[in-house]
Structure formats: C-alpha cells, structure tokens
C-alpha cells in the first residue's frame, strides 16, 4: 500500500541544502572530476578579475592538510552590506545561490564558471572554508563549515594599506566525496592551470604543492605559468613535437558587437591528426565548438 502523500511530505530545501543533497547537479559528480571542479570554480573567479583588468597574479596552493588555497591580487570581493540580503556582500556571495557580479554586466563583461553558484557551491561542499579579503585598507576574514558561517565577518586594519585581493582556502567534505576521497591530482590541476595561463595572455599563475609526504620530498613542488604570447604560445606548445609547414603561427583577433574573438593556427605535415580546440569565456567547447 502506498504511503500517505500530503503537504507534510513536500520538502523545502533552503540556502545551500540543495547543493549538499544533490551535489551532482552542480559539479557533475562526486568523483575526481567533481572534486577538481571545486578548484576550477574558485580559480575562475580570479581569472575573471584578470579578464576585467584587475588581477595579475593568481596563486594556487595544495596544502598538506588536504585543503586548497587560491589567492589573487584583484579588487577583492565587496564586503559592504548587500541591500537585498542585509548581510555583507561577501557572506551573500558565499551562502546564496545565484548571487554574483556576472549577471547584469556591470561587474564583469566576460566570465567563466557557473555564473553565480560557483563559490557558494564550493562552500556548501567543503568541510571548512576561510575567506580573506584585502580591500579599502582593511583585512576581512570569515570562516564557514559546510556552508554555514562560523561567526560574523572580522575586520582588522591591513599592514599593507595598498593590498587588494581575495584568498579562498577550502577543504572538501569527505562526507560528500567519500567514494574516491579528497586527494587532488597534481597533473590534472596543472594541466588546467597551464591552459588558463595560455588563454589569458599576461596572467601569471603560480601552482605549488606543499604535500611533502605525498611528494616524498623535503621541498614543495612549484611551477609558474605565464605566457605573454597567449594562444600563439599555446599552439606552439601543442605542436612542439610535430613538423610544421610554416614557422610563423597565423594569428587573428577581432571584436564585433561586443564579442571578442582570437584565433591562432598552424598547419603541420601530419594531415591525419588535426587538433582543433575551441573555448568560450575560457571554457572548452565540445568538439571544438561551432
């Protein structure tokens, strides 16, 4: 006999509860792909700052305790009170789905990621998160546990009054990623970070692995990705083991009706293995795009 079905059986999930209930809807899976996607979402916010012309260096650190820290020198997430939520803009961005500066076009002209759910999803699926913002000569810090604020935003004067930027340190929740664990793969992350550096000419990404026990080393492993030539250097990187038919890489860039396009190409001797990559707002398009 079917169970009774009435109004009391209707569940209402509020805040970030839907994310923890159905994480696959937001990050694709709770396996390695979804785990690494958390890092990409935070990094994408920093890259968006770079695209807007406000960020030059992005640092990504894999810490020994299993956490990841992403730090940039952008403008810093706003910390003043949001008129709709009555909370700080920082807490709003961290705890409210579809809250961000990428919808109306006022804060960002170009952006990647999940458009307003990215960093809040990371917050929801993390055991702990600490956000530090340097803005208006002050240092703002707030901590979260499984998406819930652990106290109010703490504000202290910055030692460096001119410093601006955002640092997000998060440790994925093993309760969410219990099938495959929460250990990040260096090669997977380095591939994406290198790609982002190629796609955004001039941006410097510093990637450091501090997991000395895993590395079986006494020193952290660190790489710097910085390519002034942008996608021209990317094509050169892709073709470095091939025989090119022409030395100079063909490069075209143009903008029309607010849409900016750049193309780099080079023909090689091997006609049976062409390599076509397409990206829209730093996100790779399926089969090269159309």
C-alpha positions as CSV (number, residue, x, y, z in Angstrom):
1,X,0.0,0.0,0.0
2,X,1.4,3.4,-0.9
3,X,2.5,5.7,1.9
4,X,0.3,8.7,2.7
5,X,1.1,11.7,0.5
6,X,0.2,15.1,1.8
7,X,1.6,18.6,2.3
8,X,3.9,17.3,5.1
9,X,5.7,15.1,2.6
10,X,6.8,18.1,0.5
11,X,10.4,19.0,1.3
12,X,11.6,22.6,1.1
13,X,15.4,22.9,0.8
14,X,16.7,26.3,1.7
15,X,20.1,28.0,1.4
16,X,22.8,25.6,0.3
17,X,20.9,22.5,1.4
18,X,20.0,21.6,-2.2
19,X,23.7,21.5,-3.1
20,X,24.6,19.1,-0.3
21,X,21.5,17.0,-1.1
22,X,22.2,16.7,-4.9
23,X,25.9,17.8,-5.5
24,X,26.0,16.1,-8.9
25,X,23.5,18.7,-10.2
26,X,26.1,21.4,-9.6
27,X,29.6,19.9,-10.1
28,X,28.7,16.9,-12.3
29,X,29.8,14.1,-10.0
30,X,31.2,13.4,-6.5
31,X,34.2,11.6,-8.1
32,X,37.6,13.0,-9.1
33,X,36.0,15.2,-11.8
34,X,33.7,16.9,-9.4
35,X,36.4,17.2,-6.7
36,X,38.8,19.1,-9.1
37,X,35.9,21.2,-10.4
38,X,35.8,22.9,-7.0
39,X,39.3,24.2,-7.6
40,X,38.4,25.4,-11.1
41,X,35.4,27.3,-9.8
42,X,37.5,29.3,-7.3
43,X,40.3,29.9,-9.9
44,X,37.7,31.0,-12.5
45,X,36.7,33.9,-10.2
46,X,40.3,35.1,-10.1
47,X,40.7,34.7,-13.8
48,X,37.5,36.8,-14.3
49,X,39.2,39.5,-12.3
50,X,42.2,39.2,-14.7
51,X,39.9,39.4,-17.7
52,X,38.5,42.6,-16.3
53,X,42.0,44.0,-16.0
54,X,42.2,44.0,-12.2
55,X,44.3,40.9,-11.4
56,X,47.9,40.0,-12.4
57,X,49.0,37.1,-10.2
58,X,47.0,34.0,-9.1
59,X,48.4,31.6,-6.6
60,X,47.1,28.0,-6.1
61,X,48.4,26.0,-3.2
62,X,47.8,22.4,-2.3
63,X,48.2,22.2,1.4
64,X,49.4,19.2,3.5
65,X,46.1,19.0,5.4
66,X,44.1,18.4,2.2
67,X,42.9,21.9,1.7
68,X,43.5,24.2,-1.3
69,X,44.1,27.9,-1.2
70,X,43.5,30.2,-4.2
71,X,44.8,33.8,-3.8
72,X,44.7,36.7,-6.2
73,X,45.6,40.4,-6.3
74,X,42.3,41.5,-7.7
75,X,39.9,44.1,-6.3
76,X,38.7,41.8,-3.5
77,X,35.1,40.6,-3.1
78,X,32.9,43.5,-1.8
79,X,32.3,43.4,1.9
80,X,29.7,46.2,2.4
81,X,26.1,45.3,3.3
82,X,24.1,43.9,0.4
83,X,20.7,45.8,0.1
84,X,18.7,42.6,-0.5
85,X,20.1,40.2,2.0
86,X,21.1,42.6,4.7
87,X,24.3,40.6,5.1
88,X,27.8,41.5,3.8
89,X,28.3,41.1,0.1
90,X,31.0,38.5,0.9
91,X,28.6,36.4,3.0
92,X,25.9,36.8,0.4
93,X,28.2,35.5,-2.4
94,X,29.4,32.6,-0.2
95,X,26.0,31.4,1.0
96,X,23.4,32.4,-1.6
97,X,23.0,30.6,-4.9
98,X,22.9,32.8,-8.0
99,X,24.5,35.7,-6.2
100,X,27.4,37.3,-8.0
101,X,28.6,40.2,-10.1
102,X,28.3,38.4,-13.5
103,X,24.6,38.7,-14.4
104,X,23.9,42.3,-15.4
105,X,27.2,43.1,-17.0
106,X,28.1,45.8,-14.5
107,X,30.8,44.0,-12.7
108,X,32.2,41.8,-15.4
109,X,31.9,41.8,-19.2
110,X,33.3,38.3,-19.6
111,X,33.3,35.4,-17.1
112,X,33.6,31.7,-16.8
113,X,32.3,29.3,-14.2
114,X,28.8,28.6,-13.1
115,X,27.6,32.2,-13.1
116,X,26.7,33.0,-9.5
117,X,26.7,29.5,-8.0
118,X,30.4,28.5,-8.2
119,X,31.9,29.7,-5.0
120,X,28.7,29.1,-2.9
121,X,28.7,25.5,-4.2
122,X,32.4,25.1,-3.2
123,X,31.4,26.5,0.3
124,X,28.5,24.0,0.5
125,X,30.6,21.0,-0.4
126,X,33.5,21.9,1.9
127,X,34.2,20.8,5.4
128,X,35.7,24.2,6.1
129,X,36.3,27.4,4.2
130,X,38.2,30.5,5.2
131,X,37.9,33.6,3.0
132,X,40.2,36.6,3.4
133,X,39.6,39.8,1.5
134,X,42.0,42.8,1.3
135,X,40.0,45.8,0.4
136,X,39.8,49.5,1.4
137,X,43.0,49.3,3.6
138,X,41.4,46.5,5.7
139,X,41.6,42.8,6.0
140,X,38.3,41.0,6.1
141,X,38.1,37.3,7.3
142,X,35.1,35.0,7.6
143,X,35.0,31.2,8.2
144,X,32.4,28.7,7.2
145,X,31.7,25.0,7.9
146,X,29.6,23.0,5.4
147,X,28.3,26.3,4.0
148,X,27.3,27.8,7.4
149,X,29.0,31.0,8.6
150,X,31.0,30.4,11.8
151,X,30.7,33.9,13.2
152,X,30.5,37.4,11.7
153,X,32.9,39.0,9.2
154,X,36.0,40.0,11.1
155,X,37.7,43.3,10.1
156,X,41.2,44.5,11.0
157,X,43.4,47.2,9.5
158,X,45.8,45.8,6.9
159,X,49.6,46.0,7.4
160,X,49.9,46.9,3.7
161,X,47.2,49.6,3.1
162,X,47.6,49.2,-0.6
163,X,47.0,45.5,-0.8
164,X,43.9,44.2,-2.5
165,X,42.7,40.8,-3.4
166,X,40.9,37.6,-2.3
167,X,42.1,34.4,-0.7
168,X,39.8,31.3,-0.5
169,X,41.1,28.3,1.4
170,X,38.8,25.3,1.4
171,X,38.9,21.6,2.4
172,X,36.4,19.4,0.6
173,X,34.0,17.5,2.8
174,X,34.8,13.8,2.9
175,X,31.1,13.1,3.6
176,X,30.4,14.3,0.0
177,X,33.4,12.8,-1.7
178,X,33.6,9.6,0.3
179,X,33.7,7.3,-2.7
180,X,37.1,8.4,-4.1
181,X,38.4,10.6,-1.3
182,X,39.6,14.2,-1.3
183,X,43.2,13.9,-2.6
184,X,43.8,16.3,-5.5
185,X,45.9,15.1,-8.5
186,X,48.7,17.5,-9.4
187,X,48.8,16.6,-13.1
188,X,45.1,17.2,-13.5
189,X,45.2,20.6,-11.9
190,X,48.4,21.7,-13.6
191,X,47.0,20.9,-17.0
192,X,44.0,23.2,-16.5
193,X,46.0,26.0,-14.8
194,X,48.5,25.9,-17.7
195,X,45.7,26.1,-20.1
196,X,44.2,29.1,-18.4
197,X,47.5,30.9,-18.5
198,X,47.7,30.3,-22.2
199,X,44.2,31.5,-22.8
200,X,44.7,34.7,-20.8
201,X,47.9,36.3,-22.0
202,X,50.0,38.0,-19.4
203,X,48.3,36.4,-16.4
204,X,50.7,34.7,-14.0
205,X,49.6,31.5,-12.2
206,X,51.8,30.1,-9.5
207,X,51.0,26.5,-8.6
208,X,52.6,25.0,-5.5
209,X,52.2,21.5,-4.0
210,X,53.1,21.5,-0.2
211,X,52.2,17.9,0.3
212,X,55.7,16.8,1.1
213,X,54.8,13.4,2.4
214,X,52.9,12.6,-0.8
215,X,55.8,14.1,-2.9
216,X,58.4,12.2,-0.8
217,X,60.4,15.4,-0.8
218,X,61.7,17.9,1.6
219,X,60.8,20.8,-0.7
220,X,57.4,21.9,-2.2
221,X,56.9,21.4,-5.9
222,X,56.2,24.6,-7.7
223,X,55.5,25.8,-11.3
224,X,54.8,29.2,-12.8
225,X,52.6,29.5,-15.8
226,X,53.0,32.9,-17.6
227,X,52.7,33.3,-21.4
228,X,52.9,36.8,-22.9
229,X,52.1,35.3,-26.3
230,X,48.8,33.8,-25.2
231,X,47.2,31.3,-27.6
232,X,50.0,31.7,-30.1
233,X,52.3,30.1,-27.5
234,X,49.6,27.5,-26.8
235,X,49.6,26.4,-30.5
236,X,53.4,26.3,-30.3
237,X,53.2,24.1,-27.2
238,X,50.7,21.7,-28.8
239,X,52.8,21.4,-32.0
240,X,56.2,21.2,-30.4
241,X,56.7,17.5,-31.4
242,X,55.2,18.0,-34.9
243,X,56.7,19.1,-38.1
244,X,55.2,22.5,-39.0
245,X,54.7,23.5,-42.7
246,X,55.3,27.2,-41.8
247,X,57.3,28.7,-38.9
248,X,55.1,31.7,-38.1
249,X,51.8,30.9,-36.4
250,X,48.8,32.6,-38.0
251,X,47.0,34.8,-35.5
252,X,43.8,36.8,-36.0
253,X,41.9,38.9,-33.4
254,X,38.8,41.0,-33.8
255,X,35.8,42.4,-31.9
256,X,32.3,42.9,-33.3
257,X,29.2,44.0,-31.3
258,X,30.9,43.3,-28.0
259,X,32.1,39.8,-29.0
260,X,35.9,39.4,-28.9
261,X,37.4,36.6,-30.9
262,X,41.0,35.5,-31.3
263,X,42.3,32.6,-33.4
264,X,45.8,31.0,-33.7
265,X,46.6,28.2,-36.1
266,X,49.5,26.3,-37.7
267,X,49.5,23.6,-40.4
268,X,51.6,20.6,-39.8
269,X,52.9,17.7,-42.1
270,X,50.7,15.1,-40.4
271,X,47.4,15.6,-42.2
272,X,45.6,12.7,-40.4
273,X,45.7,14.1,-36.9
274,X,44.4,17.6,-36.8
275,X,43.9,19.2,-33.4
276,X,41.1,21.7,-33.0
277,X,40.4,23.4,-29.7
278,X,37.7,25.9,-29.0
279,X,37.0,27.9,-25.9
280,X,34.2,30.3,-24.9
281,X,35.0,32.5,-21.9
282,X,37.8,30.2,-21.0
283,X,35.6,27.1,-21.0
284,X,36.4,24.4,-23.6
285,X,33.6,23.8,-26.1
286,X,32.6,20.3,-27.1
287,X,34.3,19.0,-30.3
288,X,35.9,22.4,-30.8
289,X,32.6,24.4,-30.9
290,X,30.8,25.9,-33.9
